[in-house]
Every structure is written in C-alpha cells, then in structure tokens.
Amino acid sequence: MKAIFTFLFVSLICTSAGAHDYFFAFAEVEYNLTTGKFEGTITVTTHDFENSMNGIRSKELPALETLKISDSLFSVYRNELKKKFKLNIQGATLPLEIVGHQVYMVGTTEFYFESDEVEFNSDFTCTFDLMMNSYQEQQNKLTFIYGSNKETYTFFYNKRSNTIKLESKNDD
C-alpha cells in the first residue's frame, strides 16, 4: 500500500512538472483458491496509457473516463491490455476477461480482470509489456498472491516476461 501512495505522489508531482522520465504500471494477481480463478487489477497512469494507445492508432480514442466497459471503443483498450498482459500456464495463454475499470482523479486507472476456472500446480509465465513499445523507460511490476504468500516481479523493456515460481508459495 505504501508503494502505491508513493507512486501516486510521484505521479502527481511529475504530472505538475509536465513530463517525467519513468513510466510505471502495476498488476496484482491472486489465484482464488475457492473459485479456482485468477483475479486481479492492473493500475496505469491514465494519461500515459491514453497517449500510448493514441500513438499506435491513426484515430484518437476517447478518454478512458468517458467510456463504459460496454462501449465499443472500450474494446480497443481491452484488447491492448489482453495482448500486453498474459499468463501462460502449461503451454497455453490463459484467457483473461476485463470485467471493469475505474478512473481516479489522482491520474490513475484500474482495470479489473478474471480468468475462467483453471487448475494448475506448476510454475507459469507472465508477460507484462504494457506500454513498452511506446516508452522504453516503462517499468511494470506484478505482485502475485497465492494462499497466504505473495511475491513481486519486475518487468523492463529488455525483460518482458517472468516465470512465477510456485514451490516457495505453497502452504501445506
């Protein structure tokens, strides 16, 4: 929680200054032992994500704060999130569904997602290269929660994937 407040404070200062040297996105993913689903949140700096999206499209998208998840143009944002945040389990990419989003006045947006029910019992790979094609300075962090354990992984332009290790996370 302290890291999120620090991020928000730094983002606010950098936004007031007009530019910043580093770009961040955060994800928190939990494997829900009751439902058997992966559930999570991806948090981005709203203007960085919107600028990144508009940089790869010929037509400008509406601001995230004006869109509902059911709007057809929201699907452009949804597709980019699903393309740039992937969980690969037992050799297959796990489909993730964006189930909601919230834009905050502090300049961040949270996207909420979940998977279908899935059983797994081995390490898996996460790719989290959101906005890295637009910003080489982009740094993404993932906190994975499994039972009572959690571990944080860092993603950079030259390290876009990580193997999530389960052997140290099981409470038996």
C-alpha positions in Angstrom: 0.0 0.0 0.0 2.9 2.4 0.8 4.3 1.8 -2.6 1.0 2.8 -4.3 0.8 6.0 -2.3 4.5 6.8 -3.2 3.7 6.1 -6.9 0.6 8.3 -6.8 2.6 11.1 -5.1 5.4 10.9 -7.6 2.9 10.8 -10.5 1.2 13.9 -9.2 4.5 15.8 -8.9 5.6 14.6 -12.3 2.3 15.5 -13.9 2.5 19.0 -12.5 6.0 19.4 -13.9 4.7 18.5 -17.3 6.9 15.4 -18.0 8.6 12.5 -16.4 11.5 10.2 -17.1 10.0 6.9 -15.9 6.7 5.2 -16.6 5.1 2.5 -14.4 2.2 0.1 -14.4 1.3 -2.3 -11.6 -0.6 -5.5 -11.5 -1.8 -7.5 -8.6 -3.0 -11.0 -9.4 -4.4 -13.6 -7.0 -5.2 -17.2 -7.6 -8.5 -17.5 -5.7 -8.3 -21.0 -4.1 -12.1 -21.0 -3.6 -13.2 -20.2 -7.2 -10.2 -21.6 -9.0 -9.9 -18.3 -10.9 -7.1 -15.8 -11.4 -8.4 -12.4 -10.3 -6.5 -9.1 -10.5 -6.1 -5.4 -11.1 -3.8 -3.6 -13.5 -3.1 0.0 -12.5 -1.8 2.5 -15.0 -1.2 6.3 -15.2 -4.2 7.3 -17.2 -2.6 9.9 -19.5 0.4 7.6 -20.2 -1.8 4.8 -21.2 -4.1 7.0 -23.3 -1.1 8.6 -25.0 0.4 5.2 -25.7 -2.8 3.9 -27.2 -3.2 7.1 -29.4 0.4 6.7 -30.5 -0.3 3.3 -32.1 -3.6 4.3 -33.7 -4.4 6.6 -36.6 -7.6 7.8 -35.0 -7.6 9.2 -31.4 -9.5 7.3 -28.8 -11.9 8.9 -26.3 -10.6 9.5 -22.8 -11.0 6.5 -20.5 -13.1 8.5 -18.0 -15.8 8.9 -20.7 -16.1 5.2 -21.6 -18.1 2.4 -20.1 -16.9 -1.2 -20.3 -19.8 -1.9 -22.7 -18.8 0.9 -25.2 -17.5 -0.4 -28.4 -14.4 1.8 -28.3 -13.5 0.5 -24.9 -12.7 -2.8 -26.7 -9.6 -1.1 -28.1 -8.2 -0.6 -24.6 -9.4 -4.0 -23.5 -7.7 -5.7 -26.5 -4.4 -3.9 -25.7 -4.5 -5.0 -22.1 -5.2 -8.6 -23.0 -2.4 -8.5 -25.6 0.2 -7.0 -23.3 -0.6 -8.8 -20.0 -0.7 -12.6 -20.4 -0.5 -15.6 -18.2 0.9 -18.7 -19.9 0.0 -21.8 -18.0 1.1 -25.3 -19.1 2.0 -24.0 -22.6 -1.3 -22.1 -23.3 -2.2 -18.4 -22.8 -5.0 -18.2 -20.2 -7.9 -16.1 -21.4 -8.5 -13.1 -19.1 -11.6 -11.0 -19.2 -11.7 -7.3 -18.3 -14.7 -7.1 -16.0 -14.5 -3.4 -15.1 -12.4 -0.3 -14.7 -12.2 2.8 -12.6 -10.6 6.2 -13.4 -9.4 8.1 -10.4 -8.9 11.9 -10.0 -5.3 11.3 -9.0 -4.5 10.3 -12.6 -4.6 6.5 -12.4 -6.9 3.9 -13.9 -7.5 0.5 -12.5 -8.7 -2.4 -14.8 -10.2 -5.4 -13.1 -9.9 -8.9 -14.7 -10.5 -12.5 -14.0 -10.0 -15.8 -15.7 -12.2 -18.8 -16.2 -11.8 -21.5 -13.6 -8.5 -23.3 -14.1 -6.5 -25.8 -12.2 -2.7 -25.5 -12.1 0.0 -26.8 -9.9 3.3 -25.7 -11.6 5.2 -22.6 -12.4 3.9 -20.4 -15.1 5.0 -17.4 -17.2 3.7 -13.9 -17.1 4.3 -11.4 -19.9 3.6 -7.8 -18.8 4.9 -5.5 -21.5 2.1 -2.9 -21.4 3.2 0.4 -23.0 6.8 -0.8 -23.5 6.6 -0.2 -27.3 5.8 3.4 -26.6 8.1 4.0 -23.6 11.4 2.2 -23.4 11.7 3.5 -19.8 8.5 1.6 -18.9 8.7 -0.5 -15.8 6.0 -2.8 -14.8 5.5 -4.7 -11.5 3.4 -7.7 -10.7 2.5 -8.9 -7.2 1.3 -12.5 -7.3 -0.7 -13.8 -4.4 -1.2 -17.5 -3.8 -2.7 -18.5 -0.5 -1.0 -16.5 2.2 2.1 -15.9 0.2 2.9 -13.1 -2.2 5.9 -12.3 -4.4 6.7 -9.3 -6.6 8.2 -9.5 -10.1 9.6 -6.6 -12.2 9.3 -6.2 -15.9 11.5 -4.0 -18.1 11.8 -3.2 -21.8 14.5 -5.9 -22.1 12.8 -8.3 -19.7 9.1 -8.5 -20.6 8.4 -11.9 -19.1 9.0 -13.7 -15.8 8.5 -17.2 -14.5 6.2 -17.2 -11.5 7.5 -19.9 -9.1 5.1 -21.8 -7.0 7.3 -24.1 -5.0 8.1 -21.4 -2.4 4.4 -20.3 -2.3 2.6 -23.4 -1.1 1.3 -23.6 2.4 0.8 -27.3 3.3 
